[in-house]
Amino acid sequence: MKTLIVALWLAVLGTTAVAGDVMKVAVTTSFYNSGLADVLLPQIAEDLDLEVQLLVVGTGQAIKLGQAGDVDAILVHSRAAEEAFVDGGYGTHRREIMYNDFVVIGPQNDPAGVSSTQAASAALQAIAAAQSPFVSRGDDSGTHKKELSLWSGAGLKAEGYGSWYRAVGAGMGAALNTASGMNAYILSDRASWLNFGNKGDLALLFSGDPVLFNQYAFLPVNPELHWHVKSVLATKLEGWLTSPRAADLINGYQINGKTLFTFNAVPD
């Protein structure tokens, strides 16, 4: 809970605009670490007179906050968990907003030979065979869920790995910092990697496999389950997030000339 409070406080500090309405949205650390929130939140405040307070957590924790009615909506990236959230009656629906992809980061000298592989499964098999240091989020986040599914898809199980596999139980930024310090491999979303300042000797070594597709979706919390949630404001925010204005900001957000997200919301 202390971590959660700190995350919320940091997110609110980043929202400088004063707006007439206030709502809470649980978002992933990968979204927040990308820097896109700093672009979107001030414009939302200006366009909608709405202050969006972010609780920055992993997807698993964001879903728990939504289930408990502690937030008005969630913005996460793990489709199976999102569909279970809606099917369980906790969310009214799932609305896709934008996507990017996951990438494999590692030491520039690439001791496992990841850069020469042709598929994500082969990349992970190479790391496991070499027992090269690998940092896992280990926090039930969308990235962690994807990582575990990739190990499984490669015919491997992370459970029981030796000391070369380190689960840190942390957000994307902290996990990348650990990988940088250890000169280890790690699975990251592309946006967090591009916005990461402490790259050290790390480099992007593998990407492009369709299995690494990374979709972000907005899910309003069900007011029939939690009467107090601000469903009207969630609808208002969803309308903005799926608008041409949001599309321009999301598609136009770049770091060093590289696009971090692609807008793909379907208009009403």
Order of alpha helices (4+ residues) and beta strands (2+ residues): alpha-beta-alpha-alpha-beta-alpha-beta-alpha-beta-alpha-beta-alpha-beta-alpha-beta-alpha-beta-beta-alpha-alpha-beta-beta-beta
